[in-house]
Each structure stands twice: as C-alpha cells, then as structure tokens.
C-alpha cells in the first residue's frame, strides 16, 4: 500500500509533462527492479544521447529476533533515485 502512495503522485505529476513534450518525445515508464517499483523518465537529446532519471523504492523488511539474551531489531529499506546519460556511439551507423 505504501508503495502506491509514493508512485501514484509521481506518475500524476509527470503526466502533464509527458503530454506537453510530445514533440520532444519524453518517455515515462513504470517497472520493477531489485530496489522495488520504479518510475523512469527518459528524454532523447539526440540520436546517440539520451538523459534518464528514475525513482525506485518500496521494498522494506523488518527482522526481530532474540538469540540468548540479545534482542535484534533490524529494519531494511531498499530504494533510491538516479540520473543517467545514455550514449549510443553506433546509433547513427
């Protein structure tokens, strides 16, 4: 449930940009990765170069365990964001 609360506003916020950028061919994608659900935006700058940004998150796990007299309380969350430049040197061949 919490992953939907994170992703839905991002998709709704990106929708007007995608509609306005039809000439620029801005791409919006949803997917899954090892970090959880993913929202990605891609802007092709030229035939051989594009810019990409993503947000991923939603995977979390809590561990509570006792061994002997020691209590372990571990919480892990995966996710993150990134900005990438994709270069395709053979795209114009």
trRosetta pair geometry for C-beta under 8 A, 3 or more apart (Angstrom, degrees):
i j d omega theta_ij theta_ji phi_ij phi_ji
1 4 6.0 -58 -161 32 36 110
1 5 6.8 35 147 -19 67 105
2 5 5.4 -51 -152 34 41 116
2 6 6.7 38 151 -18 68 103
2 58 7.1 168 93 -132 85 76
3 6 5.7 -57 -154 36 36 110
3 7 6.1 18 158 -9 72 113
3 36 6.6 -144 -120 174 131 125
3 37 5.2 109 177 20 128 134
3 57 7.0 -174 -123 106 87 75
3 58 3.3 42 -106 -128 118 124
4 7 6.0 -61 -133 44 31 100
4 8 5.6 33 172 -26 70 112
5 8 6.7 -38 -122 29 19 109
5 9 7.6 15 172 -8 48 105
6 9 7.3 -77 -173 35 23 99
6 10 7.1 11 149 -10 61 116
6 57 6.1 -68 129 81 161 121
6 58 6.7 -153 48 -75 137 92
7 10 5.6 -65 -155 40 39 112
7 11 6.2 36 155 -20 75 106
7 30 7.4 75 -176 -127 132 112
7 37 5.7 -55 -66 121 146 134
7 39 5.8 164 -142 -47 90 120
7 58 7.6 -12 -36 -62 114 131
8 11 5.9 -55 -146 36 31 109
8 12 6.3 27 158 -15 66 108
9 12 5.7 -57 -143 42 33 110
9 13 6.0 34 157 -21 67 108
10 13 5.7 -55 -144 38 29 110
10 14 6.3 22 158 -15 64 110
10 39 5.0 138 118 75 136 175
10 55 6.3 -125 -133 56 162 143
11 14 5.9 -61 -146 40 29 106
11 15 6.5 47 153 -43 63 97
11 28 7.4 113 -137 169 73 132
11 30 7.2 -3 -93 -72 124 117
11 39 6.4 -133 -67 -122 77 131
12 15 5.7 -35 -149 5 33 120
13 16 7.7 -56 -178 24 34 97
13 17 8.0 19 140 -2 61 111
14 17 5.5 -64 -162 43 53 113
14 18 6.0 52 146 -24 82 106
14 28 5.2 139 135 -116 132 134
14 39 7.4 176 -7 174 151 124
14 41 6.3 -145 -138 -83 135 117
15 18 5.7 -57 -146 36 32 111
15 19 6.4 30 158 -18 66 106
15 28 7.6 -52 -87 -9 49 176
16 19 5.6 -56 -147 38 34 111
16 20 6.1 26 157 -14 68 109
17 20 5.8 -59 -142 42 30 106
17 21 5.7 11 163 -7 67 120
17 26 6.3 -75 138 111 92 162
17 41 8.0 1 101 -133 137 134
18 21 6.1 -65 -132 47 24 100
18 22 7.9 63 160 -67 55 66
18 26 5.5 -135 -113 94 59 109
18 27 7.8 47 -124 -139 106 13
18 28 4.9 -57 -82 -15 139 127
19 22 7.0 -15 -173 -41 32 100
21 24 4.2 -54 -171 51 92 112
21 25 7.3 -84 141 29 91 16
21 26 3.7 35 106 3 141 123
21 43 7.8 -64 172 -114 148 99
22 25 7.3 33 -176 -75 34 43
22 26 8.0 -71 -71 29 26 84
24 43 6.6 -14 150 -147 114 94
24 44 7.9 172 165 54 68 76
25 43 7.8 127 88 -144 69 51
25 44 5.6 -14 90 32 120 114
26 41 6.7 -14 -178 -167 99 94
26 42 7.2 156 -164 79 51 52
26 43 5.4 -15 -112 -97 78 81
27 40 7.8 -7 113 113 95 91
27 41 6.9 149 83 -160 59 44
27 42 4.0 -8 59 57 112 101
27 43 7.6 -161 23 -67 75 36
27 44 7.8 62 -8 -22 109 91
28 39 7.6 -18 -168 -170 86 86
28 40 7.3 152 -159 84 40 56
28 41 5.9 -12 -102 -103 66 69
28 42 8.0 -156 -63 22 26 74
29 38 7.9 3 110 111 90 95
29 39 7.5 157 86 -158 51 43
29 40 4.4 -15 62 61 98 102
29 41 7.9 -176 23 -74 74 28
29 42 7.1 27 -1 -5 113 110
30 37 7.2 -17 -169 -175 92 95
30 38 6.9 146 -162 83 46 60
30 39 6.0 -17 -103 -102 68 63
30 40 7.7 -175 -77 20 22 80
31 37 7.7 154 88 -161 37 53
31 38 4.6 -24 70 65 82 110
31 40 6.7 5 16 -2 113 120
32 36 7.3 -81 -146 161 71 27
32 37 6.0 -39 -102 -105 70 49
32 38 6.4 172 -95 10 16 96
33 36 6.9 -4 61 48 74 31
33 38 5.0 55 -1 -40 108 137
33 56 5.5 -43 48 -132 123 149
34 78 7.4 -91 134 169 68 149
35 38 7.1 83 72 -76 98 102
35 56 4.0 81 94 124 120 129
35 57 6.6 -34 147 -80 99 37
35 59 6.6 -153 177 23 37 121
35 78 4.7 -148 -143 150 64 104
35 79 5.3 127 170 -101 107 33
35 80 6.1 -77 -157 24 156 88
36 56 5.5 144 62 169 81 85
36 57 5.1 -17 69 142 141 14
36 58 3.6 162 179 53 140 88
36 59 4.0 -154 -73 -17 105 90
36 78 5.9 154 -25 94 104 100
36 79 5.7 -24 29 -87 131 86
37 56 6.8 178 88 -148 38 67
37 57 7.0 -31 58 67 77 46
37 58 4.8 32 21 15 96 152
38 54 5.7 -3 -171 -174 105 120
38 55 7.1 164 -151 85 58 44
38 56 4.1 -18 -99 -98 86 95
39 54 6.6 161 84 -154 48 67
39 55 5.1 -2 56 56 98 92
39 56 7.7 -174 23 -75 59 51
40 52 6.5 -9 -171 -169 104 99
40 53 7.2 165 -152 87 58 44
40 54 4.3 -18 -101 -100 80 98
41 52 7.1 163 87 -152 54 51
41 53 5.1 -3 56 58 99 91
41 54 7.4 -174 22 -78 63 50
42 50 5.8 16 -175 162 95 129
42 51 7.3 160 -155 85 49 49
42 52 5.0 -9 -106 -104 77 85
43 50 6.4 169 86 -164 43 81
43 51 4.8 -8 60 59 98 96
43 52 7.7 -170 25 -73 64 42
44 47 7.8 34 175 -93 117 25
44 49 7.8 129 -163 93 59 47
44 50 4.4 -42 -107 -103 55 106
45 49 4.7 -35 64 101 115 96
45 50 5.9 177 9 -105 78 36
45 51 6.0 74 -39 -15 111 94
46 49 4.9 38 44 41 94 90
47 88 7.8 -97 136 74 61 115
47 91 5.1 179 144 123 86 123
47 92 5.4 90 108 -74 135 92
48 87 6.4 23 151 -162 87 64
48 88 4.9 -138 -150 69 62 76
48 89 6.4 58 -161 -101 125 24
48 91 4.3 -179 -97 43 70 125
48 92 5.9 -53 -56 -21 113 102
49 85 6.7 -11 -164 -177 98 95
49 86 6.9 156 -153 85 46 60
49 87 5.4 -7 -103 -107 82 66
49 88 7.3 -157 -66 23 37 75
50 85 7.6 164 84 -158 41 52
50 86 4.7 -6 59 56 89 108
50 88 7.9 29 3 -6 95 109
51 83 7.4 -12 -173 -171 93 89
51 84 7.4 155 -160 85 49 52
51 85 5.9 -25 -105 -105 66 67
51 86 7.7 -160 -77 19 18 79
52 83 7.3 157 88 -158 53 45
52 84 4.4 -16 66 64 102 99
52 85 7.5 179 23 -84 80 21
52 86 6.0 53 -10 -19 121 109
53 81 7.3 10 -178 -180 88 96
53 82 6.9 -173 -146 94 54 50
53 83 4.9 -12 -102 -105 88 72
53 84 7.4 176 -78 21 40 70
54 81 6.5 -173 94 -148 53 60
54 82 5.6 3 51 52 89 86
54 84 7.8 9 3 5 100 111
55 79 7.9 15 176 -178 71 99
55 80 7.8 -146 -146 110 51 34
55 81 4.6 -15 -103 -102 69 97
56 78 8.0 -38 125 136 102 87
56 79 5.5 -162 107 -144 66 64
56 80 6.0 3 59 53 91 61
56 81 7.3 169 20 -84 65 46
57 77 7.6 12 -154 170 96 100
57 78 7.1 178 -132 105 54 57
57 79 2.8 36 -106 -129 83 136
57 80 7.1 143 -70 -1 88 32
58 79 6.5 113 3 -84 47 119
59 77 7.2 144 91 -158 59 50
59 78 4.3 -6 73 50 111 110
59 79 6.9 170 37 -51 77 84
60 75 7.3 -2 -174 -176 103 85
60 76 6.6 171 -152 92 57 55
60 77 4.4 -11 -104 -104 97 76
60 78 7.3 -161 -75 19 50 67
61 75 7.6 173 89 -152 48 46
61 76 5.0 -2 56 58 89 101
62 73 7.9 -16 -170 -169 93 72
62 74 7.2 157 -158 87 47 55
62 75 5.2 -10 -108 -106 78 77
62 76 7.8 -173 -78 24 35 66
63 72 6.8 -21 118 120 101 105
63 73 7.5 167 89 -153 62 29
63 74 4.2 -1 57 59 105 102
63 75 7.7 -160 26 -71 67 36
63 76 7.7 30 -2 -1 103 103
64 71 7.6 -12 -165 -174 81 92
64 72 7.1 166 -150 90 35 65
64 73 5.5 8 -108 -109 79 70
64 74 7.8 -166 -69 28 40 65
65 71 7.8 162 89 -157 39 51
65 72 4.7 -8 63 58 84 110
66 70 6.9 163 -153 85 61 46
66 71 5.1 -25 -100 -103 87 65
66 72 7.1 -175 -82 17 34 75
67 70 5.6 -15 67 63 76 98
67 72 7.0 23 8 -11 97 116
88 91 3.9 70 112 -43 117 115
90 93 4.8 -32 -168 6 75 127
